[in-house]
Amino acid sequence: MKGRSYTFFIASNVSGAMRRVRVPSYVLHLLAVLAVVGGFTIAAGMGSYSRMLWKAASYNSLRREQESLKQQYTRLQNQVSDTNQRLNSLQSLAGEVAMAYGITRFSQTPFGLNDGNPVEDEAQYQVSLNEFNYLEKNVTLVSMASVGMRLLPVTDLSTLGVSPALWPVVGRITGVFGERLDPFSGEGAFHSGVDIASRYGDPIRATADGIAETVEQRAGYGRLVIIDHGFGVTTWYGHLSGFNIQAGMRVKVGDVIGYEGDSGRSTGPHLHYEVRIYNTPVNPWRYLRNLSPTATVTSDGD
């Protein structure tokens, strides 16, 4: 039996000739199947492409959100750090006020230090008054220990070289201790030391005898030296351009420990100098204001 077929007549609009084309039915069926399959393929491809565009847009959105969260986390970390610094300073100030007004009385310990105990009756008034007079004369020697209030005798400090008694570098004060506007963010921030600016590469000297506890690169501080002077007193020297000592070395007052620079979070060459008592920042200006900035100390070192 002869298969079915379809005849198509094609006429030319130029010559007027007519041509007859005979197409078997299975060819038309095959073309129809191919058209359907092609349509599904194109539709699937467009759908896949649309999903890819949506995923790419979602990924970019997540990346932006992640970056925003990172920035918020960094800001929160800075705020927490600033808050902790302020709290430490307030605790130190509260300790001084407490001792000044007799809220805390002192008892001598076998180690020559004084641990604080609460005042229980008004009979301690005269003792508190004597302590207040002592505090007025030796306000920079008051600190806060992890176990309570402590007062370091003047004789012990002068003998041990604990009290910072030297300008670490001769220069001008460009940043003070306390609240200020952050030079990078423009927001309020707590500055835990003083900035002393001179010339790049000027020698930085230890302000008291001690042991180099830390000599390293640290975020924010850049090249940092921390000297432990004993009795909870440490001095910090940041933004150095180079080191002249190693961790664990014993240094004497006046020894060159490094050189001025602008490493870390700095806007120019200067020394960031901190004095800490039991890791609580105190105002270094207490120790610097009575010293001549042009005085130099030479030491043979160890």
C-alpha positions in Angstrom: 0.0 0.0 0.0 1.4 3.3 -0.9 2.2 5.7 2.0 0.3 8.9 2.5 1.9 12.1 1.5 1.3 15.8 1.3 1.7 17.9 -1.8 2.7 21.6 -1.5 2.4 24.0 -4.4 5.0 26.8 -4.6 4.5 29.7 -7.0 7.0 32.2 -8.0 5.9 35.9 -7.9 8.4 36.8 -10.6 7.9 34.2 -13.4 4.5 33.0 -12.3 5.8 29.4 -12.5 4.3 26.9 -10.1 6.3 24.1 -8.5 4.8 21.1 -6.8 6.6 19.5 -3.8 5.5 16.2 -2.4 6.4 15.5 1.2 5.8 12.1 2.8 3.7 12.3 6.0 6.4 10.8 8.2 8.7 13.7 7.3 6.1 16.1 8.6 5.6 14.1 11.7 9.4 14.0 12.3 9.5 17.8 11.8 6.7 18.3 14.3 8.5 16.1 16.8 11.7 18.0 16.3 9.8 21.3 16.7 8.3 20.2 20.0 11.6 18.9 21.3 13.4 22.1 20.2 10.7 24.2 21.9 11.2 22.3 25.2 15.0 22.6 24.9 14.8 26.3 24.3 12.3 26.7 27.2 14.6 24.6 29.5 17.6 26.6 28.5 15.9 29.9 29.2 14.7 28.6 32.5 18.2 27.5 33.5 19.7 30.8 32.4 17.1 32.7 34.4 17.9 30.6 37.5 21.6 31.2 37.0 21.0 35.0 36.8 18.9 34.8 40.0 21.5 32.8 41.8 24.2 35.2 40.7 22.1 38.2 41.9 21.5 36.4 45.2 25.2 35.6 45.6 26.2 39.2 45.0 23.6 40.3 47.5 24.9 37.9 50.1 28.5 39.0 49.4 27.4 42.7 50.0 25.6 41.7 53.2 28.6 39.7 54.4 30.9 42.7 53.8 28.4 44.9 55.6 28.2 42.5 58.6 32.1 42.3 58.7 32.2 46.1 58.9 29.6 46.2 61.6 31.5 43.5 63.5 34.7 45.4 63.2 33.0 48.6 64.4 31.5 46.7 67.3 34.9 45.2 68.2 36.4 48.7 68.3 33.5 50.0 70.4 33.9 47.2 72.8 37.6 47.8 73.0 37.1 51.5 73.6 34.5 50.8 76.2 36.8 48.4 78.0 39.6 51.0 78.0 37.3 53.6 79.4 36.0 51.2 82.0 39.6 50.3 83.1 40.5 54.0 83.4 37.3 54.7 85.3 38.1 51.8 87.6 41.6 53.2 88.2 40.1 56.7 88.9 37.5 55.2 91.2 40.2 53.4 93.1 42.1 56.6 93.6 38.9 58.4 94.7 38.0 55.6 97.0 41.3 55.6 98.7 41.3 59.4 98.8 38.0 59.6 100.7 38.7 56.7 103.0 36.3 54.2 101.4 39.3 51.8 101.5 41.8 51.4 104.3 45.2 49.8 104.1 46.8 47.0 106.0 50.5 46.2 105.6 51.4 42.8 104.1 54.7 40.9 104.4 55.7 42.0 100.9 55.6 45.7 101.6 52.4 46.2 99.6 49.0 47.1 100.9 45.7 45.2 100.3 42.4 47.1 100.6 39.6 46.1 103.1 36.3 47.9 103.6 35.9 50.6 106.2 33.8 49.2 109.0 33.4 52.2 111.4 34.1 55.9 111.8 37.2 55.1 114.0 39.2 54.9 110.7 38.6 58.6 109.9 42.0 59.7 111.1 43.7 56.9 109.3 41.8 57.7 106.1 42.8 61.4 106.5 46.5 60.4 106.7 46.1 58.2 103.7 44.5 61.1 101.8 47.5 63.4 102.6 49.8 60.6 101.4 47.8 60.2 98.2 48.0 63.9 97.5 51.8 63.7 97.6 52.1 60.4 95.7 49.0 60.3 93.4 50.9 58.6 90.5 51.8 55.7 92.7 48.3 54.5 93.3 47.1 51.5 91.2 44.5 48.8 91.1 45.4 45.2 91.4 43.3 42.2 90.4 42.8 41.3 94.1 42.1 44.8 95.3 43.6 48.2 95.9 47.4 48.5 96.3 49.7 51.4 97.2 53.3 51.1 96.3 55.7 52.9 98.7 57.9 55.6 97.2 61.1 54.0 98.5 60.3 50.8 96.7 59.7 52.5 93.4 62.8 54.6 93.4 64.9 51.7 94.5 63.5 49.3 91.8 63.3 51.9 89.0 59.6 51.1 88.6 58.4 54.7 88.1 58.9 55.9 84.5 61.4 58.7 84.9 62.4 59.7 81.4 60.9 61.0 78.1 61.1 58.0 75.7 61.9 60.4 72.9 62.5 64.2 72.6 59.6 65.7 70.7 56.2 67.4 70.9 53.0 65.9 72.2 50.6 65.5 69.3 48.0 63.2 71.0 46.8 63.3 74.6 45.4 60.6 76.9 41.6 60.3 77.1 38.7 60.9 74.8 39.4 62.3 71.3 38.2 62.0 67.7 39.6 59.0 65.9 41.8 60.3 63.0 40.6 57.5 60.7 36.9 57.1 61.5 36.2 60.6 62.8 34.2 59.1 65.7 34.8 59.5 69.4 37.4 57.1 70.7 39.5 56.5 73.9 43.2 57.2 73.5 45.1 55.0 76.0 48.4 56.9 75.8 50.2 60.0 74.5 51.7 60.5 71.0 55.2 62.1 70.8 56.3 63.2 67.4 59.9 63.9 66.4 61.8 62.6 63.4 61.5 59.2 61.7 64.2 56.9 63.0 64.9 58.8 66.2 66.0 56.4 69.0 63.3 55.4 71.5 64.6 54.8 75.1 63.3 52.7 78.0 61.8 55.0 80.6 62.6 52.7 83.5 64.5 49.5 84.3 62.7 46.3 83.4 62.5 43.2 81.1 61.3 43.3 77.5 58.0 41.3 77.8 56.9 41.8 74.2 58.7 42.6 71.0 56.4 42.0 68.1 54.2 43.3 65.3 50.6 43.9 66.7 47.5 45.1 64.9 47.0 48.8 65.4 50.2 49.3 67.3 52.5 48.2 64.4 55.9 47.3 65.8 55.4 47.2 69.6 57.7 46.9 72.6 56.2 46.2 76.1 58.6 46.5 79.1 57.6 45.0 82.4 59.0 47.1 85.3 57.6 44.9 88.1 54.9 45.6 90.6 52.3 45.6 87.8 53.9 48.6 86.0 54.4 48.2 82.2 55.3 50.7 79.5 54.2 50.4 75.8 56.0 51.8 72.8 54.1 51.6 69.5 54.5 52.5 65.8 58.2 51.8 65.8 60.2 51.5 62.6 62.6 48.9 64.0 63.6 47.1 67.1 66.9 47.3 69.0 66.1 44.5 71.6 64.6 41.1 71.8 61.9 39.7 74.0 63.3 38.5 77.4 66.2 41.0 77.5 66.8 43.1 80.6 66.9 46.8 79.9 68.0 49.8 81.9 66.5 53.3 81.9 67.8 55.1 78.9 68.6 52.0 76.8 67.6 52.4 73.1 64.9 49.8 72.5 63.8 50.8 69.0 63.4 53.6 66.5 60.5 56.0 65.8 58.3 55.1 62.8 54.8 55.0 61.5 54.0 51.3 61.4 50.5 50.1 62.3 47.5 52.4 62.5 49.4 55.7 62.2 49.0 58.9 60.2 52.7 59.8 60.4 56.0 59.2 62.3 55.5 59.4 66.0 55.7 57.3 69.2 52.6 56.0 70.9 53.6 55.7 74.5 51.5 54.1 77.3 52.0 53.6 81.0 49.9 50.7 82.4 49.4 49.6 86.0 48.1 46.1 86.3 47.2 46.4 82.6 45.1 49.5 83.3 46.2 52.6 81.2 47.0 55.6 83.2 47.9 59.1 82.0 51.6 59.1 81.0 51.6 62.9 81.3 51.6 62.4 85.1 55.2 61.1 84.7 56.3 63.3 81.9 55.2 66.8 83.0 57.8 67.1 85.8 60.6 65.9 83.6 62.7 67.9 81.1 62.0 66.6 77.6 65.5 67.4 76.5 67.2 65.4 79.3 69.0 62.3 78.0 70.0 59.3 79.9 72.9 57.1 78.8 73.3 53.5 79.8 75.9 50.8 79.0 73.1 48.2 79.0 73.5 44.5 79.7 
